[in-house]
Amino acid sequence: MAELASSPRWWVRGDLDGFLGLGLDNLIQILLIVALCRGVLGYPDGLIFGTILPATGVSLVVGNVAYAIQAHRLGRREGRDDRTALPYGINTVSLFAYVFLVMLPVKLAATSQGLDPQAASLLSWRAGLLACLGSGLIEAGGAFLVAPLRHWLPRAALLSTLAGIALGYIGLGFLLRTYAVPVVGLAVLAVILLAYFGQARLPLPGGVLAVLVGIALAAATGLLRLDGPTWQTNLAQVGLHLPVPQVGALWAGRDELLPWLGVTVPMGLFNLLGSLQNLESAEAAGDAYPVKSSLLINGIGTVAAALLGSCFPTTIYIGHPGWKGMGARIGYSWLNGLVMGLGCLLGLFGVVGQLVPIEAGMAIVLYIALVMAAQAFQATPPAHAPAVALGLLPGLAGWGSLMLKAGLRAGGSGTPANPFGPQLLPPLQQADVWAAGAFALEQGQILAAMLLAAMLVYVIEQRFLAAALCALVAAAASWLGLIHAWSFTLADTVLDPGWGSGSPWALGYLAMAVVFLLGRPQR
């Protein structure tokens, strides 16, 4: 009887809040896909709602259901009823990277050669498919290779890197949006703070109440609009869209594989190491998951997306401690997969995006970012706090770089008449904006953050040889152009891999290694 009492359940009350938070996060990514594919890439709605979103939906079902089953089996084996399934969804960083670093350049190049918009869109989409497939294969193959990294890298290096990405890409992004629509954003934020930090007794679960308050205030302030041509266009997309294998499209676009390896390989490694960090985060919160099977599920989900027509990799999400703190267990995962999958297959997300504005629930995602940042300090030794702080910075720099380039594009740069180039740097530098440093930190930011934080942990522990070895690894990665080396494209800055392409940073890290070695105590 005691074992029965602690057996895992497929649904508990806290799963509703977890589903709302994870579902909102996935909803935001899907709405971003629709907005970027329509607005930036100019894809037709038939490609977006008929191919890309159905494939995305299948990948979400595959991963979420698999992680729910994994958590249930482990919980039953351990006699626990408090396991929280790994959160899973579309990878935000890859979404932006593949749109702006692969798909948009291919389309711009195709249109500049005289191809009509439909043909250019097809080439661009094929390039995105190959990038997504490459990322999935790296993630799946890496499942058999990366487990030793968890034992070599200090926890501060893993968690601080994750926290920097959470604070930048999620926390600051949604905080800015909160203050752009303060009546809705701040009210919803107050509900979330009361529910999850203040442990206040509320008439409804905190996540449900926050979304309802947000929708009501959005309607009252004019953010919620259900008329006009956009509404009619979105209604026209509602209907069953079954995914179709796109092996032919992948084969037809094979010539786009080699030119974009400089983006695909680093992003695959980024996703792989990011998932590894999220497993570390889950273990710190009390839920240890096997590395190999967890990463393999992730890779299979991304491969399924690419084979069916989606250009956007999936990943194990940051925020496991946040969902666990909400009381979510297993049900939030499988329900998220089913609801998001059905929404994609039925073409509902154009309509949903107008019915439930992002502002109505974005504070839930902001809460997750805060939990992740706090955990980076709480789950590491107090003496390692400076290393955690240092590990935050590359992620923040990467997000700042993304904002800077978006601002430049909005100001008219990044066009054939006014392309990105070295002429952008001196005016920014005179304004004390060191864009060249931000662009360098942006490239390979996850590896750079981990190595910097690990170096400082070893220095704090007076393990100067280990710190020097980390610096040498960073020097080698820089020399090969895996981190920091960058170059301009028409409307962006991208990684510039190649022998010696990152030599300035390689020499800098080499100097660090020498300093660390000289600091060793003399015997």
N, C-alpha and C positions, 0 to 999 in steps of 0.2 A: 504493500500500500504506500509506503514511503516513496518508493521509486516512481509509482504512478503519479503521486502528488507533485513530483518535480520533473515529470516528462514534459517536453516542449509542446506548445500549442501552435497551431497554424495561424491563430488570430488572438490578440489581446487588445484591451482598450487603448493602450498607448500606440498601437499600430496605426490608428486613425491619424493622430498628429504626425507620426513619422511619414505616413503616406502623403499627407498634405505638403510637408516640407520637401520630400524627395520628388513628389509629383510636380510641385511648382518648379523645382530646379530643372527637371527634365522638360517641363513645359516651356521654360525660358529658353532652353537650348533649341527646342523645336521652333519656337517663334523666331529665334535668331536665324536658324536655317532658312525659314521662309523669307524673312526680311532681306538677308544677304543674297540669297539666290535670286530673289526678285529685283532688289534695288541695286546691288553691286554687280552681280553677274548677268543680270537681264535674262535669266532662264524663263522659258514659258511655263505657265501653270501646269500644263500637262506633264512636263518632266518633273516638276517639284512634287505635285500631289499624286501623280500617277506612278512614279518610279522611286524617287529619292525618299519620300516619307514612308511609303510602305516597307521599303528595305530597312529604314531606320527603326520602324515599329517591330519588325521581326527580331532585329538585333537586341532591342530592349527586352522583349519577351524571353529570348534565349538566356541572356545573362541574369536577369532578375529571378526567373524561376529556378535556374541552376543554383544561384547563391542561397535562395530560400531553402531548397532541398539540402544543400550542404550544411546550413546552420541547423536544420531539423535533425539530420543524421548525427552530427557531432553532439548536439544537445542531448539526444536520446542515449548515445553511447556514454556520455559523461553523467547522465542523470541530472541534467540542469534544465531549468525552464527560463533562464534569463539570457540566453544567447541572442545577440542582435545580428541579423544577416548583414553581409557586406553591402553597402550602398553602391549602386551601379547606374551608369547612364552615359550620355554623350559627353565626350571630352571637350571642354570649353576651349582650352588652348589650341588643340588640334583643329577645332572648327575654324577659328580665326586664321591659324597658320595655313591651312590648306586653301581657304578662300583667297587670302591675300598673297600667299607665297607660291601657290601652284596654279589654281584655277583662273584667277584674274590675269596673271601674266600670260598664260596660254591664250586666253580669249583676246587680250590686247594685241598679242603678236599675230594672232590669226586675222583679226579685223584690219590690222595695219597692212597685211598682205592681200587684202581685197576680198576675203571670204565674207559671205553674207552672215548676218547675226545668228541664224539658226545653225549653220555649219560650224561657226566659231563656238557656239554654246556646246555643241556636241563634242568637239575636240577638248574643250575645257572640262566638261563632265568626265570624259574618259580619263584625262590626266588625274582628276580627283579620285576616280575609282582605283587607279593603280597605286596612288599614294596611300589610300586607305587600306588596300590589300597588303601593301608592303609593311605598313604599321602593324597590322594584325598578325602577319607572319613573324615579325620580330618579337611581338609580345608573346605569341604562342611558343616560339622556339626558345625565347629567353626564360620561359618557365623552368627549363631544365638546367639553366646556367647561373642564375643570379642569386640563389639562396645564400651562398657564402658571403655576399655583400652585406647581409644583415649582421654577420658576426664581425666583419672588419670595420664597418662604419659605426661610430658612436651614435647612440639614440638622439643626442642633441643635433647631429648633422642631418639625420633623417627627418625629425619632426620640425626643425626650424625651417628647412627648405619648404616643407609642406605649408607651414604657417605663413611664410612670406607670400606664397602664391595665394593662399586664402585671404590674407589681408589686402593684397593688391587687386587681383582679378575679381574677387568676390566682395570682400568687405568694403574697400574704398569705392568700387564701382557702384554698389548698391547704396552706400551712404550718400554719395553725390546725387544719385537719383532720388533718394529720400528727401534731401533738402531742396531738390528742384521742384518737388510737389509736396510741400511740407504738411498741408492739411491732412492729406491721406497718409503720406509716408510716416510722419511722426506719431500719428494716432495708432497706426498699426504697430510701429516699433514699441510704443508704450505697452500695448497688450502683450507682446512677446516678452518684453522685459519682466513684466509682472508675472506672467505664467511660468517662465522657465528659470529666471534668476530669483524672483521674489517668492516663488512657490505659493502665489496667491490662490485662494479658492474662487474659481470663476464658474459661471453658470454653464459654460460649454468648454470642451477641450480648447487649450490656448490657440492651437493652430486654426481650428474651425472658427473660433470667435474672431481671430485676427483677419481671416479672409472675408468673413461676412461684414465686419466693420469696414474693411477696405473697399469692398464692392459698393456698399451703401454710400460711403464718402466719395468714391469715384463717380457714382451716378449723380450725387448732389453737386459736385464741382465741375461736371461736364467732361470728365475723362472717359466716361462710358457712353459711347455713341453707337447706335444700332441703325444707322441709315446711311444713305449715300452710295456711290458706286463701289467702294471697297466692300461694303456689306453684301451687295449683290454678287460681286465677284467671288467672295468667300462662300456664299450660299451655293453658288454653282458648282463648287468643288466637292460638295457633300455627296457621298456615294461610295460603293465598295470598290476599292482599288487593290487588287491582289498583286503581290510582287511576282516578278518574272526573272529567272536567272539571266545574268548579264555577262556570261562567259564570252560571248561573241564581242561585246563592246570592250571587255578587258583585253582580248587578243588584238582587236583592231587598234587599240591605243598603246600597244606594247612599245612603240617607238618613243613614247613619253616617259618610259621608266628611267632610263639612265640620266637624262638631263635633270631629273628632280630627285635623284638619290641624296643630294646635299640637304634636301628638306625632309625627305621620307625617313632616312636612317636616323638623323638626330631626333625627329619627332617620335619614331618608334621607340628609341631608347628613353626619351623623355617620358613617354607613357608607361614603359616598362618599369623604370625606376620610381615614377610617381605612384604606380600601383604597389610597388614594394614598400614605399613609405606609408601608404595607407594601411597595409597589413601591419606594419610596425605600430601605427596609431591605434588600430583595433586591438592589438595585443596589449598595448599600454592601458587600454580601457577595460581589459579583462577578457577579451575574446581572441584567443590565438587560433589562427587558421593556417592550414598547410599551404606553403608557398607555391608548390608546383601546381596543384589542382586549381588554386585560386587564380593564378596568372594564366593558366591554360584556358579556363572558362572565359576570362577577359579577352584573350586573343581570338578564341573561336567566335565570340560575339562580333568582334570587329571584322573578321574574315567573312562571316555570314552577311554583314552589312554590305561589304564590297561586292560579293558575288551576286547580290540581289539588286544592286544599283545605288547604294548610298556612298557618298564620299567622306563620311564623317565617322571616325573611330569612336568606340565606346571605351569606358575605363571604370575601374573601381574608384568610387568617389571619395573625396575627402569628407570628413564629417561624421565618421562612425561614432565617436564619443557623443556627438550632439544628438544623433538619433537614439542612442542608448539612453542618454540622459532624459529624453522625452518619454521613455518607456516603450519605444518601438522594439519589436522583437523579430518575428519572421514574416508576419502578414503584410507589413508595409512594403516588403520587397516584391512578393509575387503579385500583390494587388497593383503596385506601380507598373510592373511589366505588362499586365493584362490591360489596364486602363490606357496606358500610353500606346501600347500596341494597337488596340482597337481604334483609338483616336486617329492614329496614322493610317490604318487600313481604310477607315471610313471617311477620310478627308475632312475631319472635324476641326482641325486646329486653326484654320483661318477664322472660323466662327468663334471658337473658344477664345482666341486671342482678343476678340472684341468684347466678349461677355465677361471675362475675368482678366482685367488689366493687370499687368505685372506689378503695378504699384500696390495692388490689393494684398499681396502676400510676400513681397520681397524681403520684409523684415525677418521672416523665418530663415531665409538664406543668409542674411547678415548675422543672425544668431549663430549659425553653424560656423561662420568665419571666426567669430569671437571665441567660440569654444576651442577651435583648432589652435588659434594663437595662444590661448591660455594654457592648453595642454602641453605645448612645446616647452613652456617654463615649468609647469607643475610636474610633468612626468620625467624630468631630468634632474640630476643633482644640482643643488643651488649654486655650487661653484662653477657650473657650466653655463650659467645665465649669459655671460658675455658672448659665448660662442653661439648661443641661440639667437641673440640680438644680431650678431654678424651674419648668421645664416638667413635672416629675414630680408636682408638688403637686396640681394640680386633679384628676388621675386618682385619686390617693390620697384626696383629699377626697370625690370622688364615691363611691368604694367605702365610705369611712367613713360617708357619709350613708345609703347603702343598708343598712349594718349597723345604724345607729342606728334607722332606721325599722322594720327587721325586729324589733329588740328592743322597740320601743314596741308594735308589733302583738302580739308574744308576751306582753307585759305587760297586754294587755287594751284598749289604745287602738286606734283605727281601726275601731270598730263604730258602728252607728247610735246606740247609747246613749252611746258615748264617742268621738266622732269626733275626728280630728286637727283642730287649730286653734291659734290664737295662745297659748292657755293652756299649751301644751307648752313654750314657749320660756323664760319666766322661771325655772322651776325648773332647767332645764338650764344656763342662763346662770349661775345662782348656784353651780352645781357646776363652773363654768369650762368648760362644753361649749357652744361658740358654734354652736349648731345652725343659726341663721339664715345664718351665713356658709357652712356646709357645704352647705346647701340651695341657696344662690346659686351656689356653685362647681359643684355637680352639674349644673345646667342649662346646657347648651352647653359642657360641660367640655372637649371636644376643641378647639373654637374658642378658648376662653379660654386653654388651655394653649399652643396654637400662637402666639397673639398675645403672651402674656406672655414666652415664650421668645424670640420674634423681637425684641421690644422690647429685651430685655437683650443679645442678640447685637449689635444695632445700637449700643447704648450702649457696650458693650465696644470696638467698632470705631470709636467716636466719630462715628458716622453719626446725629447727633441728629435731623436732619430725618426720616430713615427711621423712627426710633423714635417720633417724634411722629405720623407718618402711621399707624403701627400702633395707637397709642393712640386716634387719631381713628376708625379702623375699629372698634375695640372699643367706643368711645363710641356710634357709630351702631348697632352690633349690639345693645348694651344698651338704647338708647332704643326700638328696635323690639321688644324682648323676645325676641330670638334667643338671647341668653345672659343668665344670671344672674336674670332676672325669674322669680319663682316664686309659686305660691299653693298653699294647702292643698286637698286633696280629702278625701273621707271617711277614707281610709286611706293617703294618700301625699302627696307634694309634686310638683307638675308645673310645666312651663314655662308661663309666662303671657304669650304674645305679644300685642302691641298697641301703638299709638302712645303712647309715653311710659311704658309699663309698667315699664321698667327705668331710670327717670330717675335714681335715686340712684347707680347704678353708671355711668351715662352721664356724670354730672357728675364723678364720681371720675376716670374715664379722660380727660375733658376737662382736668381739672387736671394730670394726668400729661403730656398733650401740651404744655400751657403750660410746665411745668417743663423738659421736654426742649428746647423751643425757646429758653428763656432760657439754657440751658446751652451753646448753640452759641457757638463762639469769635467774638468781635467783631472785625470788620475795620476 
